[in-house]
Amino acid sequence: MYLKDIAQLSKKVDNFRFYEIKSFDLSDNGHGIGSLSMDARMKNLLKQEAWAREGYLFQTEWEPINRRIMELHEDILVFAEYFVIRDLMEYQSIQDFLFSALHKIKSLEKIFYID
């Protein structure tokens, strides 16, 4: 995956600016998330989660990247929660939407559950 390559290169040269810029690209893609299918939305969130996870592994003291990692992770958590809560709030076809919510929780578990 290209994110791992970017992360490894950034760590090797001890310069996280390009990695930080990639997060803005991913965020920008996420802002258009409403126009995507649900599968594409979840794929986008998982890409952002992968970026944040790789960023946490830097264990750097460079504050701008650390703040950006936390900010992006919070953003994707809010989006993921919204997708699930929206399904749980449906009044019609309750079982279908419950199944959909459970499927989303399972598919997005890397976002909801951090080890």
C-alpha positions as CSV (number, residue, x, y, z in Angstrom):
1,M,0.0,0.0,0.0
2,Y,1.4,3.4,-0.9
3,L,0.6,4.9,2.5
4,K,3.1,2.5,4.1
5,D,5.7,3.5,1.6
6,I,5.2,7.2,2.2
7,A,5.2,6.6,5.9
8,Q,8.5,4.7,5.8
9,L,10.2,7.3,3.6
10,S,9.0,10.1,5.9
11,K,10.3,8.3,9.0
12,K,13.6,7.5,7.3
13,V,14.3,11.1,6.4
14,D,12.7,12.4,9.6
15,N,10.5,14.8,7.6
16,F,6.7,14.3,7.9
17,R,5.6,17.3,5.8
18,F,4.7,15.2,2.7
19,Y,2.9,12.6,4.9
20,E,0.9,15.5,6.4
21,I,0.0,16.9,3.0
22,K,-1.3,13.4,2.0
23,S,-3.7,13.6,4.9
24,F,-5.2,16.8,3.4
25,D,-5.8,14.9,0.1
26,L,-7.5,12.1,2.0
27,S,-9.6,14.6,4.0
28,D,-10.6,16.4,0.8
29,N,-11.8,13.2,-0.7
30,G,-13.7,12.6,2.5
31,H,-15.5,15.9,2.2
32,G,-17.1,14.7,-1.0
33,I,-18.2,11.6,0.8
34,G,-21.9,12.3,0.6
35,S,-21.9,11.9,-3.2
36,L,-20.3,8.4,-3.0
37,S,-22.0,5.0,-2.6
38,M,-21.9,3.6,1.0
39,D,-19.2,1.1,0.0
40,A,-17.0,3.9,-1.4
41,R,-17.6,6.0,1.7
42,M,-16.5,3.2,4.0
43,K,-13.4,2.5,1.7
44,N,-12.5,6.2,2.0
45,L,-12.8,6.1,5.8
46,L,-10.6,3.0,6.0
47,K,-8.0,4.7,3.8
48,Q,-8.0,7.7,6.3
49,E,-7.8,5.3,9.2
50,A,-4.8,3.5,7.6
51,W,-3.1,6.9,7.3
52,A,-3.7,7.7,10.9
53,R,-2.6,4.3,12.1
54,E,0.7,4.6,10.2
55,G,1.1,8.1,11.6
56,Y,0.7,6.9,15.2
57,L,3.6,4.5,14.5
58,F,6.0,7.4,13.9
59,Q,6.1,8.2,17.6
60,T,7.6,11.5,16.8
61,E,7.6,14.7,18.9
62,W,6.9,16.8,15.8
63,E,3.7,18.5,17.0
64,P,2.1,19.4,13.6
65,I,1.9,15.8,12.5
66,N,0.7,14.6,15.9
67,R,-2.1,17.1,15.9
68,R,-3.1,16.2,12.3
69,I,-3.1,12.5,13.1
70,M,-5.5,13.1,16.1
71,E,-7.7,15.5,14.1
72,L,-8.1,13.1,11.2
73,H,-8.8,10.2,13.5
74,E,-11.5,12.1,15.2
75,D,-13.0,13.2,11.9
76,I,-13.3,9.6,10.6
77,L,-14.7,8.4,14.0
78,V,-17.5,11.1,13.7
79,F,-18.3,10.0,10.1
80,A,-18.3,6.3,11.1
81,E,-20.6,6.9,14.1
82,Y,-22.9,9.0,11.9
83,F,-23.3,6.2,9.4
84,V,-24.2,3.7,12.1
85,I,-26.5,6.0,14.2
86,R,-28.4,7.0,11.0
87,D,-29.2,3.4,10.4
88,L,-30.3,2.8,14.0
89,M,-32.6,5.8,13.9
90,E,-34.7,4.5,11.0
91,Y,-38.3,3.8,11.8
92,Q,-39.2,1.6,8.8
93,S,-37.6,-1.8,8.0
94,I,-36.0,-1.8,11.4
95,Q,-34.4,-5.2,11.0
96,D,-32.8,-4.3,7.7
97,F,-31.3,-1.1,9.1
98,L,-30.2,-2.9,12.2
99,F,-28.4,-5.5,10.0
100,S,-26.9,-2.6,8.0
101,A,-25.7,-0.9,11.2
102,L,-24.1,-4.1,12.4
103,H,-22.4,-4.7,9.1
104,K,-21.0,-1.1,9.2
105,I,-19.7,-1.6,12.7
106,K,-17.9,-4.8,11.6
107,S,-16.6,-3.3,8.4
108,L,-15.3,-0.2,10.2
109,E,-14.0,-1.9,13.3
110,K,-10.5,-0.6,12.8
111,I,-12.0,2.9,13.3
112,F,-14.2,2.0,16.3
113,Y,-11.8,-0.3,18.1
114,I,-8.2,0.8,18.6
115,D,-5.7,-1.6,20.0
